[in-house]
Amino acid sequence: MNTQTSRHAGMRSLDWLVLGGCLWILASVAFAHEGHAPAPQPAPQPMVSGGGTRDAQTWFTDTVLKDQDGRELRFYSDVLKDKVVMLNVIFTHCNDACPLITRKLREVREAMGAELAAQVTFVSVSSDPLNDTPEVLKAFARKQGVDGPNWLFLTGDKASVDLVLGRLGQFLPSPEQHSTQLIAGDVAGKRWSKIRPDAPPAAIAQRMQLLTQPLAGR
């Protein structure tokens, strides 16, 4: 192969790499929709990006929020401690991504089967606490068919919700700018991962099953 042919082959390879990178970036915001601009990405935080040595209660805080039944819950001690969780952020007057993702998570829970689903707590935190009262969240949960055991919809005063969302890596100038990524965690084992919301329900269910399996030596 002569030098010119090699140069052209190299350029074609580079073109494919650039194209692949662009497609990956586009895919990463596939669930950003009208009114859901991609949120600015803060520096990765150890408690969410896997492992880490932070004390979980100190990091996540025991900020008091309210669930869809109006119960006051401490975010770490009552919601997260010793649990396997699936976390996401929603707001109830969203007409596209939020209900779609909620229905996807309902499918995930169905794919798990009753025994596995009983071991996982789903937690949906409102990015719009000024409008999403417990009563509004209750109506949303009922409409989506997910108002049942092991699924919490959380709200509270804005400062408290902002603190919790910040600890989840979301610093939001407006409710619409929340990330649609899912956060799966084995809190006791400090195992965390982010999952694309367009992943197949069976694949997400499999990931949650892995998180319910205890670490060796724990």
N, C-alpha and C positions, 0 to 999 in steps of 0.2 A: 504494500500500500504506500503511495507516495505521500509527501509531506502535506500537499494541498488536500488530499482525500482524508488524511488523518485529522487535519484541522477542521474540515467540515463535519466529520463524525463527532469530534469533540464538541463542536458548537451545537450539533443536534442533541447530544447528551445533556449539555447545559440547558438547552431550551426545554427539554423534558423535565429536568429538575426544577426549573423555574415554574413551569406549568403545574407540576405536581404540588409545589409549595403554594401556589395561588389557589388551587382547588382545595387544599387542606384548610387554608384560611377561610375560604368561603364556606366550607362544610362546618367549620367550628362555630359559625354564627348562623347556621341553617335555621335555628329556631328563634332568631331575632326577627321580630315582625314589626309592622307599623305600630309605632308607639312604644316599642320595646327596643330602643337603641342599645347596642352592646355596652355594658357598663365598663368604666375604666377598670383595668386590672391592677389591683394592688400587689405589693410584693408577696410571694407565697408565704403562708403562715404554717409553722411546723405541725400544729394540731390538725390541720386539714389536709396537708400535703403528704401525710404519711409518717408514722412513727413519731419521733420527737420525744423530748424529755420534759416538756412543760407539764406542770401539774394541771390536770384537766379542769378541776373546779376553779382554780385561779384564772385559767385562761378563758373558759367559756362564761364564767361568772354565774352567780346565783340570782341574776336579775329576775324579778318577778314579772311574769306575763300572765295573760288569761287565755284559757282555751275556749272552744266554741260553746261549752256549757257554762262559761262564766267562772270556772274554778281558777284560783290563783295558783300558779305553778312556778317553782324556782327552776330556771332554765337548766342548770347542771343537775342538781340533786333530784329533781322530780321528773325531768324530761329525758336526760341523757344517761345518767349514771348507770353503769353496768349493763347497758343495753346495746343491741345492734339497731342502728337507726338508718332511715332513709330521709334526708333533709331536702327540702326545696323551698323556693320563695314564690309567692303568688300574690295577686290582688284581685278582689272579686269582681270588679267592673271591667276587667280584661275580657275581651270577647273572642280571643283566638288562642294564643299559646298557653295561657294558664289553664283553661278548662281542658285543652287537648292533653297537656302534660298530666293533669290530674287523672284524666281517664286512662292515660298510658300507665300511670302508677297503679290504678285499680286493676288493670290487666296484669301488671307485674305480680300483684298480690294474688290474683286468681291463678297465675302460672305457678306460684309457689306451692299452692295447696294449703289446706287449713293448718296442718301441723307446723310447717315452716313459717307461714304468715303470722302465727301466734308468737313467734320468737323475734319478730321485727316490728319496731315502732316507726310509723310514718309520721313525719313532722313537717307541716307546711306553715311557714312563717309569713305573715302578711307584710308586704312592703308599703302598705297604705293604712296604717293604724288609725289615722284620723277618720277614715270612712268605714273601715272593716271592724266593726264592733263584734263582740261574741255572737250576737244575734244574727248579724249579716253573715258571719263565717258559718254559723249553723245552717242557715238557709243554703249557702253555697255547697256545703258538704252534702246536704240532703239531695240537692239537685244533681250532684255528680255521683250519687249512690255510694258515698264513702263515709257517711256519718255512723261509724261503728267502732268497735274495740280496736285499740292499737293505731288509731289515726288521730293526731292532734292538729288542730288549726289554731295558731297562736297569734295574739295581738296584744296590745297594751298601750301605755302612753308612748308618745313618739320617741322621747329620749331613751326609754328602755328598749324599744324595738330597734332603734338605730344602733345601740350598743351591741345587742345580740347579732344583728346583721353584720356589723363591723367585725365581730369575732368570727363570723363565717366567711369573711373576706369580701363582703359587699358593702361598699360605701356609696350610698345612693343619693344623687341630687334630686331624684323624683321617683315615684313608685314604678313608673314604666321602665326605668333603666336597670331593673334587677336582671341578674344572670338567670338563664333557664337551665344551667347545668344542675345536675343532681349530685348530692354529696352523700356517699354511703360510708358508714363508720361502725367499727367495733370499738366502742368507747373504752372498755376495760383493756383491750389489747392494743389500743392506740393505732389501729389500722384504719386508714382513711383513703378514699379514692373519689375522684370526680368522674361522673358518668354522663355521657351525652344523652340528652332526653330523647333523641331519635334512635337510640339503640333498641334492638328487638326486646320485647318483654321477657322472652325466655332467657336471653343473655343477661339481662339485669337480675332476673330471679336467680340465675346461677351464681352471679356475683354475691348476692345477699346470702345464699346458702353457704358459700365459702366463709363469709364473715361470721356465720353462726357457729362454725366449727372452732373449738378452742385451740389456742396456740399450744404447742408442745411445751410442757413444763410450767404452764400457767397455774 
